Amino acid sequence: MEEMHFVYINANARIGAHSITSVSQSENHIQGICLSAHSIRTFRRDRILQEFASADEAQQASKSFQPEGYIHLTKATKPRASTFDVCFTGFKKADKERLVEVAEAHKLTVRSSVTQNLQMLCCGYNAGPSKVTAARMKGTVVIDEPGFVHFLETGEIPED
């Protein structure tokens, strides 16, 4: 089974050592099963700083790379527009459409899934446990509809 060990800089300028197995490659990406996360990960070829023969070598070398020298490989450092992202789950179609309209009227960004930048997951009676768990793992506020209405009215997230 092919293994690959390398030092990588991500979009947020974090440098780290990575080891993957079951490697598949395309012109711009490398994909494989991450040995630390035990799940499939995809890496951009242009962000791989150096390959190594072993995980230990990659780990040791990762400490010597300075992000400043590779900033051109990361996200542009333009200021992000301030948005508040909300996702609705577990509602009947008509209720969800109504909540989306209300959220958009309050200039909130409505997402259809739990993303890294999601600030709030508003759950109805039929919310699936996997979406709720994913939101909690990312530190997203999980709230019900009355709590969402309270948030819109006051700007405060109600205590549990």
N, C-alpha and C positions, 0 to 999 in steps of 0.2 A: 504494500500500500504506500503510495507516494505521500511524503510529508514535506512541508515547507515551513521554514522558520525565518522571520523577518522583523525588521523595525519599521513601523508605520506611523505616519502623522495623519490624524483625522481632520475633519472640516473645522473643528474647534481648536486646532493647533495642539492637541494632546499627542504626545509621542509615547509609543509603547511597543513592547515585544509581542508578537503573535505567532502561534503555531497552529497549522491546519493540516488535516489529512483528507484523503479522497479529493484531491485537488482537481478542479476543472478550470480551464482558462479560455478567455476570449481575448479579442484584440485589446480591450481597455480594462478588463476586470479579471480578478482571480477569486475563485469561490472554493470553499471547503468546509469541513466540520472543524470548528474551533475546539482545540483540546481543553481549554479552560471553561468555556461556556457550554460545551457539549451540544452545540446547535450550529446550523449552517450560517456562515458569515460570508459576505461579499466585500472585497477590497478593490479600490481603484489602483491600477498598476502604477500610475504616475505619483501616488502617495507612498509607495514602498520605498523607503530610504536606503535599505541595504538588506540583502539576503544572507543567511548564515547556515552553517552545517548542523547546528543543534539549537534547541530551545534555550539552553544555558548561555550559549554565546550571544544569542539575540538579546536575552534579558540583560546580560552584563553591558553590552554595547549600547542598549537603549538609553542608559543613564548619561552617556557622553554626547548625545545629540541635543543641540540647542534649537528650540522652535523658531527663534528669530531668523535663522538661516533658511527656513523652509516656508515662511509665511505666504509666499506666492502660491503654494499648493493648497492653501486653506480658503475658507470663505472670505469674500471681500469684507472689509471692516466698515462698511457703510452702516450708519445707524438704522436699526430696524424700526419700522412703524409700530407704534404701540397698539396692539390689538388685544382683545380678550376673547379667547376661544372657548366655545361651549359645544357640547355634543348632547343630543337627546336620544335616549334608548328606552325601549320597553313601553312605548305609548301606542295607542290606536292611531291609525293613519291621520285621522282628522285632528286629534289632539296634538300630534307631532307637528303637523302643518301650522296649526295655530301658534304653538310655542316658537317655531322657527320664525314666523312673521313677527312676533313680539320681540324676539331676540334681535332680529335684523333692524327693527324699528329703533332699538336701543343701541345700534351701531356695534353689536357683538358679531364676531365671526363664528358662523355655525359650521361645525365639522361633522362628517358622517362617521368618523371612527376615532378611536383613542389614539392621539398623536403625542409626540414628545412635548409639544408646546401647549397641549390642552390644559386649560386652567380649571374647567368645571364639567362634570358629567352629571346631567340631570336625568334621574331614573324614574320611570313609570312603574306600574304594578307588575309588568312582565319583563323587567330588565334581566338580561342574561348574566349569570355569574362570571363568565370569562371576561366580559367587557368591564364589569365592576372591578374585578381583581386586577386587570391590566391598568386601569386608571389609578387604583390605590398604589400599585407598585411604582408608578411614575410620580406619585405625590399629588395627583389631581384631586381636587375637592369633589366629593360625591354627595349629591344633594337630591331632594325630592322636589316635586313641582311647587308646593307651598314655600319651601326654602328658596327656590329660584325666584318666585314672585317677590318674596321679602328682599332678596338681593337686588332686584330691579328697583324696588321702591326706596331702599335705604342705602344701597351700595355696600351693605354689610353681609357677610356670610354668617348665617345663624349658627349658634352653638348647637351641638348634638342634643 
